[in-house]
């Protein structure tokens, strides 16, 4: 017999070789009908896989993120099966689950493929799903795996297999389809009741622009048809909130092919919004003891070799800038932290002056592949609200907690109330991705975990998500549509101070190494603005809105009164404009609504004679007649709140 520990802490005994599905059946048939997979000792397994020793087991359903991920990965295999049936000879790259469904990269050869083919494929997937095909796992040798895909003529799978270790290769089969896959999968295709293919795009094999471009087909599936209907409504709402659409309509930002892909141009209104965000955070930072600094947009290649960024990010950076001096190379900076390390080293430091906190809105550059660019959320040039704190080891936890307070202050001011703090640690199975000693990593990881616990944060731990130089606390924020975004981040770093040989003189008059904390409450201004636009559907908090009101004169006769009113309010540090177009006031109101201007001040004969304004709030809310001073107080009160 083996002991199975369930999530509630209870322990049950089962025969050796029992499966998660059998465990579910022993609890209730209703539960078993909903089990998609199981977490066995923190690793996700097929529900049909035999458990041979004592284990902690969590049964996964559609309500669990890992259950959904398994469901969608299995759906990717169902998509591949349908494609192979409809288009014999197609070849497959990879087909993972993603946060919003799944995709599969496909080589159609000479065939043309577009979204017009989606309905045919969806119907075939549903036909296959109804057959309740069982997902069968089979361990294979590397030689047999190579033989199978050589005979099939699929060079992409052969390319994947060559990097795999013999003895750790598995195939999964359902129906007439077999794929190279480590799993896990749902019990059978019958769980998949609703299917929607959502998009088609190009994707270079292995992300290498020098290799063939495959067709990436995105999709999403559900265990109930009603959930697909809800999802489609969600998608329609998301389209309305798309920051690329609203950014254009509200004249916030633009892109130009001549300037270059992934390099946003901030228009006057977008610049005003961005500047307000900067002013807001800079004021909070100064109050918290940060010192503003400015560093160049480029740095000598040696700077990034010292920091380790060249080794880890060299492939993702723009290529070196060569000067007329032979052998001299500069880089567009991918990170601000190496520059701040050099500022720290400008003069000797004493333990009495630590912590030192340098803050910069620094623009950095990374060469994202063209297929990965997406509005403001994925760009090649972006500005980080970056700061680096240099402190003594005994100050790390307290400083970390103060940064948490600052991040939560930012979220509160901008209406982000639903968030999770993700503790991002090293991948325990692949230490080669990171720099530094195990001792320093342990110190940094413990400091983050303890600080998050003491602040009472709702935390989750994710292995493999740490930065290459240290662990971090990432704030995963849910927007108004329930989507997760990684915004603020805080990182503890014992490694860069060593690489840059940073020092301070301690109370013992000896040299010591400071600890570095990296933090960015916004993350990237570009990404933060994109998320903010979609979160509030372009209706920004009044204090942040580029234009807080618009004056709408009913006709030309009232333009002088409207102009004086505008000047008076603008002089009170309230931002507005005037619509002097030769249009009827109804059209002006509709246009102001589309532009999501918070307040409209309508002025005609009655208003001019009485020295008042007729106030209308965005969303067709009529607030009636007010004096300019009364309106000013309404705005000030709302901004203060």
N, C-alpha and C positions, 0 to 999 in steps of 0.2 A: 504494500500500500504506500501511497505518497500523500503528503500533506499539502493541501491547496489553501492558501491564505487569500481571502476575498477582501475587497476594498473597505468593508466595515470592520475589518480586523478579525472576523471569525475564521476559524480553521476547520476545513472538512477533509475527510479522508476518502480517497478514490483509488481504484486499482491503477497500477503503473500502466502507462500507455493510454490513459483516458484522454479525451479531447475537450476543448472548451465548449463545444456544442453539447457534449454529454453532460458537462457540468451545468450548463444552462438548462437542459431538460430536467436535471435533478432538482432544480429550483422551481421552474414553472414552464409549461409548454408555451405560454404567452411570451415569456422572455425569449425562449429559444427561437420563436418565429421571427424575432427582431434582431437577433445577433448576427452581425456582419463579420466580425473578426474578434481577436482577443489580444490583450496586452499581457504577455507572459514575461515576468521579471523585467518589465519596462521595455520589452521588445514586442512589436506587433506581429502576431502569427495568424495563419489561417485558423478558422474555428475548427477545422477537421484535422489539424496536425496533432499528433500524439505527444503528450507531456510525459516524460520519462522519469522526472525527479521532482522533489519538493519545489514548489513555485508560488509566487504571488501572481494572482490572475485577476484581470479586470475584463469583463465582457463588454465589447464595444458595439454600440448601435448607431443609428443615424444621428442621434443626439450628441454623439461624441465627435470631436474634430478628427480624431484618428479613424473613427468609423466612416465618416464622410470621405476622408482621403482614400481609404481602401475601396469604398464604393466607386469613387470616381476613377481610380486607377484600373479597376476591373472594367469600367465603362470604356476606358481607352482601348483595352484589349477587345472588347465587343466591337468598337469602331473599326479596329484593324481587321477583325474577322469579316465584317460586312464589306470593307473595301477590297479584301482579297477575293471575296466571292463575286463582287461586281466588276472588279478590274483585275483579272488574273495577271500575275507577273509584277504587280506593284512591289516596291521594296520599302522597308520600314527603318526609321531611325530610332528615336526614343518616344515613349508615350506616358509621361508622368501625370499624376494628379497635381493640380495647382489650387490656389485658395478658392477660386470660383469655378471649379470643374476640372477639366483635363484637356490635354491636346495630344496629337500624335503627328510626328514629322514623317512625311511620306514622299517617296520618289515615284511619280507617275510616269516616268520615262517621257515619251513624246506626246502623251495624252494632254489635252487641255482640261483644266479643272477650275471650277468657280463655285460661288455660293449657290448658283442655279442648280447644282447637283445635290444640295443638302437634303431635299425632300426624299429623293430616291434612297439616299444612304440612311436617313432616319427610319424610313419604312422597313428597310432591310434589318437594321439593328433591332427594331421592335419585334420583327418576325423571329429573329434568332433568340431574343430575350425570352419570348414566350415558350421556347423549347426547354427552358430551365436547364441549360447546359452546365454541367459541373466543372468547376475550375480544379484541375488536377495538377499537383506539384510533383516534379520528378527531378532527382539529382542526376547530373550527367558529368562525365569526364570532360576535360577540356578538348581532348582529341575527338570525342563523339560530337561535342558542340560545334567544333570547327567543321567536321565532316557534314553535319546536318545542313549548316547554312552555306557551305561550299556547294553542295548539291542543289540547294534552293537558289543559289546565285544572289544572295543578299550580302553585298560587301559592307553594308553599314553594321550589321550584326557581327560580321567577322572582325571589323575594326574594334568593336566593343569587347569581344571575347579575348582578343590578344592581350588586353590589360588585366584580365581576370586571373585569379589564382586557381589552379587545378584543385578540385576537391570542394570548391565553394561555388559551383555553378549549378543553377537550377533552371529548368524549363517549366512553363505553365501551359497547359492545353485546355481548350474548351471547344466542343464541337469538332470542326475540322481545322482549327487554327492552333498553332503552337508558336510560342514566343520565348525568347531569352528573357528571363525575369527573376528577380530575387523574391518577388511577392511583397506582402501577402495579397490574397484576394477574397472576395465574398464567396459564400458557399456555392451559389449558382447564379446564372444570368437572370433567373426569374424574379429576383429582387428589383430589377430595373424596370420600372413601369412607365416612365415618361422621359423623353429624349428631345434635346434641342441642340443642333449644331449652330454655333453663334458667330463664328468668324473664320476667315481664311487669310493667311499671311505667308510671307517668305521667311525662311530661317536657314542660315548657312549651317552645314553639317559641322558639329562640334564647335559652333560659334566662330568658325574660321572663314573670313571673307574670301580667302584664296581657294576654298573648297566649294563643292556644288551647293546650290541653293535648293532646299527642299520645300515642299508645301506643308505648312503647319495648319492643321485643322483643329479648331477649338470647339469644345462642346460642354454641355452640362446635362446631368441626368438626375432623376428623383425617384423615390420609392412610391410616390403618389402623384397622380395627374394634377391634383389641386395645388400641389407645391410648385409644379411647373407654371401654373397660371399665376400664382403669387410672384414667382420669380420674373415672369415676363412683365408684370406691372412694375416691379422693382426696376427692371432695366429701362422701362420708359421714363420713370422718374429720374433715374441716373442720367439718361440722355439730356433731360431738361437741365440738370445741374452740371453737366460736363464743363469743367473749367476752361476747356479750349473754346467751346461755344460761347460761354458767358464772358470769357476774357476778350473775345472779339466784339461782342455786342456792347459790353460796358467800356470798351476802349482802354483796356488795362495793359495788354502786352501784345506783341506780334513776333513773327519769325520772318526772316528774309533769306531766300536761297543765296543771294549775293553775299550776305554776311556769313552764312554757314548754318548747316543743320545743327539743332541742339543749342543754339546761342540766342537766347531770348532778347528782344528789344523791349525795354520798359517804356510805355507811353506815359504822357503827363499824369493821367489819373492813376495808373498803376504805380508810378513813381511816388505819388502822394501817399498811396496806401502803404507801400513798402517803407517809406520814410517814417510814417506814423508808427509802424511796428518797430523800426529801429529806435526811434526816440523813446518809445515805451520801455523797451528792454534796457537801453542805455541808462535811462533814469534809474531803473531798478538796480542795475549793476553798480552804478556809482554809489548808490546808497548802501550796497552790500560790500563795498571796499574793492571793487575792480578798477584797474587802471587801463585806460584805452591805449592801444598801440596800433601802428600801421606797418605792414610789411610789403615788400615788392611782390609783383605777380609772377616773377621768375626767380630761380635760384640756381646756383652752380650745381652741376650733376653730383659733385662730391657730397653736397649737403644731404641729398636723398639716398646716397649710398650709405652714409653714416647712419641715417635714421632707419634704414631698412626698407623705405618706401620704394626705392628703385628695384630692389629684388622682388618685392611682393606685388608692386603695382606697375612695374615698367611696361608690361604688355598692354595695360589699360591707360597709359599716359600718352600724351602727344609726344611725337618723336623729338629727340634733342634739337636744340637751336644751336647751330654752329656759328661761331664768331670768326672774324678774320684771323684771329690768333690760332695757329695750328694746334689741334688737340683740345681746345677750350670748348666746353659744352654747357649749355644751360637748359633748364626744364621749365615749362609752365608748371607752376606749383600744384601738385595734387592734394597737398595738405598744408595747413598753416603751422602745425606743431613744431616742425624743425626750426622754423624762423623764430618762434617764441623761445625755444631752447637757447638759441644764440643771443637773444635779448637778455635772458636770465644771466648769461655768462659775461655780460658786458662789464660787470664789476663784482668784487668779492661780496658774498652774502653771509650774514650772521643769523644764528638761530632766532635772535630777537625780532628780526624783520619778517620772518616767515609766519603765515603764508603770504606769498606774492601771487597776485591774481592779475594776469594779462588778458584783456578782452579785445577782440577785433571782429568787425564784420568783413571777413576776408574772402575774396573770390578765388576759387580753385578750379582746376580744369582736369577733366578725365575724358579719355577718348572712348565714349560709349559707342557701341556698334549702331549703325543707322537703324537696324530693325528693332533695337531696344528703346529708341528715343520715343518719348510720349509727352507732348505738351510741356508743362513745367515740372512734371513729376520725375522725368528722366531726361536730363540735359547734359551738355558737355561743359558748360561753364555755369557755376552756381556759387552763391554767397552763403557762407556759414556764419551763424552767430556764435563764433568760436571763442572759447576762453580756455586758458591753461593755468591751473593753480599748482604752485610749487610749495610743498609743505613738508614738515617733519613727519616721520612715521606716526608719532603719537597724535598728530592732528588730522590724520586721514579720515577717520570715521566722522568726526564732527564737521569737517569741511564737506564731506560727501552728503551729509544730512542737510546742510545749508543749501547745497545745490538742488537737492530734491525739493526743498521748500520753494526755491526760485522757479523750478519747472512747474510745480503745481500752481503757483501764482499766475504764471503765464497762461496755463490751460484754463484756469478759472476766469480770467479776464476775457477770454475769447470764447467761452461757452463750451469747452470740451470737458464734459463731466464723466464720461464713460471711458475709462482707460485701465489698462493692466500694465504692471511693471514687469518686464521680461528680463530675468537675470541671464545674460548671455555668457556662457562659459566655453572653455576649450573643448574640442572634440577629443575625448579620451583615447580614441583609436587612431588618431592621426596627429601626432605632435609636430610633424615636420612643417605644418602651416604657420607655426608660431615661433617667436623669438623669446629668449629669456629662460631663466632657470625655473625648475619646478617649485623651488622654495618661494621665489618672488610671485609666481602665479598663485600659489596657495594663500599667501598673504593678501594679495589683491582680491581674490575671489571671496575670501572670508570677510574682508572689509565691506564689500558690496552687500553680501547676504545679511550681515549683521545690521548695517545701516538701514536697509530696506525693511527689515523686521522691526527695528526700533521706531520707524516712522509709520508702521502699521499699513504698509502698502499691500495691495492684492497682487501677489507675485506668482510667476511661473518660471521654471528653469528650462532653458534651452541649451543643449550641448552643441558645440560646433558653430555657434553664432558669435563668438568673441572676435574682437579685432586681433590682428596678428601680434600686437604688442601688449595686449591686456584684456581682461574681462570687462563687461560693461552692463549698465542698466539701461535698457531701451524701453521707452514709453510707447506702448501700443494703444493708439487712440481709436475709439469707434466714432464714426461721424453720424449725421442724422439718418443715414440709410443703413446703419449697422455695419458698415465696412471698416475693416481694421487698417490703420496706417501707422507706420513707425515714424514718430516725430522726434521728441526730445531724446537725448542720449547723454549718459555720464559714464566715464571710463576711468579706471584706476590703472596706473602705469608705473611699474618699477623699472622698466626696461630702457625707455628712451633716456632717462637721467644717466643710466650707466653708459649707453652708447655715446652720449655727448659729454660724458665725464663732468656732470653737474655736481657742484659741491656747496656746502655751507659750513661755517665754523660753529661747532656746538659749544655748549656751556663748559665742556671739558677742554676747550681750546684745540680740539682735534677736528679734522675734516670728516664730514659725513655726506651721504648721498640723499638728496631730497626725493620725495615721492611726487609724481605728477598726476593730476586729475584733469582729464579732458572733458569738456561739457559744451553742449549746444541745445538749449531749450527748444528753439525752433527746428534745429537740424540744419536744413537748407531753407533759405528764405523762399526760393522758387517753389520747392515742394510744399512748404507750409502754406504759402498763398494759394496754391492749387487746391489743397485739402480744405482750406478755409472757405474758398469760393464755393466748393461743392457742398460743404457742410451747411452753409447758410444760404445756399442757392443764390449767391450774389447780393443778398440783403445783409450787408455788413453791420456789426454793432455801430451805433450812431457815432461813437467817439473815433471810430476807425474809417468811416465812410469818406471817400475822397471829396464828395459833395454832399452836404447834409440837407440842403434845401434848394429849391428852384422857385424863382418868382415868375409868375405867368400873368402878364398884363392882358386884359380882355381885348384891348385894341391899342392902336398907336397913341391915342389921346392920353393914355395912362402910363406911358413909358418913362416919363420924367419922374413920376412918383415912384414907380417900380425901381428905377435906378437909385434914387435917394435911399429907398428902403434897403436895397442890396448893400450899398456902401455902409449904412449904419450897422447892419448886422455883421458884415465882414469885419468891421472895426472892433467888434466884440469877440474876435477870434472864433467866429462861427463861419463855416465855409459854405458858400453858395454860389449860384449863378443866375442868370436871367435869360429867358427865352423871348427873343425879339423877332422871331420869325413871323411872317405875314400869314399866319394860320389861325383857324378858329380855336378858341380856348379848349374845346372838347378834344381836338387833335393834340394840342399841347399836353393835356392831362394824360391821354393815352400813351404818348411818347415818353412822358416822365415815368409812368408806371412801368413801361418796358425797360427803361434804364434803371429801375429800382431805386429811384431817388427817394430818400426817407420822407421828406415833407415837400408839399406844394403850397405856395402862397399865391392865391388868386386875387388880383386887384382890378377893380373897375371903378365906376363912378361913386357907388356907395362907400367903398373902402377909402377912396381918395378924400371924399368929403369928411368922413369921420376919423381919418387918420388911423385906420385899422387894416387888417388883412383877413382874408377868408382862408382858413388853414385846412388842408386835406392831407391825411397821412397815407403813405403807401399801403395799398390793399383796399382802397376805396373807403377809407374811414374819414368821415367829415367831422372835424373838431370845432366847427363854427367860427365866429368872428373873434379876433383878438387884437390887442394893441401890439406893436412891435416889441415892447418891453415884456408883455405877457408871453409872447411866442419865444422870446429869448430865454425866459425862465423855464419854459417847458423843455427846451433843448438842453439847457444847463443841468436841469434835474435828471433828465434821462442819461446824459453823459456821465454824471456823477454816480448814478446807480450802476 
